[in-house]
Amino acid sequence: MQTTTARRRFNPVKSRLPVMLLIVLLTYFSVSLGFQLNKLWTMQNSIMEMKDQVVQLRSQNEYLWERLTILQSEGYIEETARERLGLIRPGEVRIVPVLPEDSGGQIPDRSIKD
């Protein structure tokens, strides 16, 4: 008697291995794609925020340059010297108002009465 053991041959058509491998690969690629899309979305939001900051900073920079131009003008410097520092030009006379002593340091009421 001849005993032969029946050997099974690998049949790729009937095997589950290709299907499982395909499922694993599709899962990997979909998760990877999801992460990449999330990363792209985050980067686009960051770019939009940065563009908004650039616009805001340019506007602020423009305002500061205008303010600097005003502050460096001769008219502003003279006005500041006269009002804040009390300086006068040569030949001018400075007039300082004096409050009456009986008012107790209060400014007298100078409203027009009928």
C-alpha positions, 0 to 999 in steps of 0.5 A: 500500500502506498501512503501518500500524504496529500500536500496542499498547494498554495492557491493565491486565488483561494487564499485570504492573504492578498485580501488582507494585505490589500486591506492593510495597505488601504488602511495605512494609506488612508490614515497617512492621507488623513494625517497629511491633509490635517497637517496641510489644513493646519499650515494653511490656517497658520499662513492665513493668520500670518497674512493677517498679522502682516497686514496689521503690522504694515498698517501700524508701521505706516501709522508710526512713520506718519507719527514720526514725520509729525513729531520731527516737524519744526512746527511740532518741535516749536509747539512742544518747546513753548507749551511743555517746556515754557521756552520763548524765542529771543525778543518775546515776552512771556506772560504768566497769569497770576491768580488772586490771593483771596480766591484760595487758589481757585480760578475765578468764575468769569462767566458772562452774567445777564 
